[in-house]
Amino acid sequence: MNQKDLETVLQAWINASLELAAVMEVQGMTRIAPVLQLASGKDGELSLRIVTPEEEDEDWEDDEEGDA
């Protein structure tokens, strides 16, 4: 897959994620993580989590502490 294909696929994933997040909010869901069976026989996981700005700040702080 070349860079252009990757960018196109990522943009499609972002667009689909935005639609999915809107449905999740209506349903009161905060996280989904379906497991996918890949052609290679491995499992893949897509994850989408809805967070508040405060939760996002906490995640960044946790990441920075782990880097220290």
C-alpha positions in Angstrom: 0.0 0.0 0.0 1.5 3.3 -1.0 1.3 6.5 1.1 -1.7 7.9 -0.9 -3.7 4.7 -0.3 -2.9 4.8 3.4 -4.1 8.4 3.6 -7.3 7.6 1.7 -8.1 4.7 4.0 -7.3 6.6 7.1 -9.6 9.4 6.1 -12.4 6.9 5.4 -11.8 5.4 8.9 -11.9 8.9 10.4 -15.2 9.7 8.6 -16.8 6.4 9.7 -15.6 6.9 13.2 -17.2 10.3 13.4 -20.5 8.8 12.3 -20.1 5.9 14.7 -19.3 8.3 17.6 -22.4 10.2 17.0 -24.5 7.0 17.3 -22.5 5.9 20.3 -23.3 9.2 22.1 -27.0 8.9 21.4 -26.9 5.3 22.8 -24.9 6.4 25.8 -21.9 4.3 24.9 -18.3 5.5 25.7 -16.2 2.7 24.1 -16.4 -0.1 21.6 -13.6 -2.4 20.5 -14.6 -5.0 18.0 -12.1 -7.8 17.3 -11.6 -8.5 13.6 -10.4 -11.7 12.0 -7.6 -10.7 9.6 -6.7 -12.4 6.3 -3.4 -13.4 7.9 -5.2 -15.4 10.6 -4.3 -12.8 13.3 -6.9 -10.8 15.2 -7.1 -7.1 14.9 -8.9 -4.7 17.2 -10.4 -1.4 16.3 -11.1 0.8 19.3 -13.2 4.0 19.6 -13.5 5.7 23.0 -15.4 8.9 23.8 -13.8 11.0 26.5 -14.5 14.3 28.1 -11.8 17.1 27.8 -11.0 16.4 31.5 -10.4 12.7 30.8 -8.3 13.5 27.8 -6.1 15.8 30.0 -5.7 12.9 32.5 -4.7 10.5 29.7 -2.0 13.0 28.5 -0.7 13.4 32.1 -0.6 9.6 32.6 1.4 9.3 29.3 3.9 12.0 30.4 4.4 10.3 33.7 5.1 7.0 32.0 7.7 8.6 29.8 9.7 10.1 32.7 
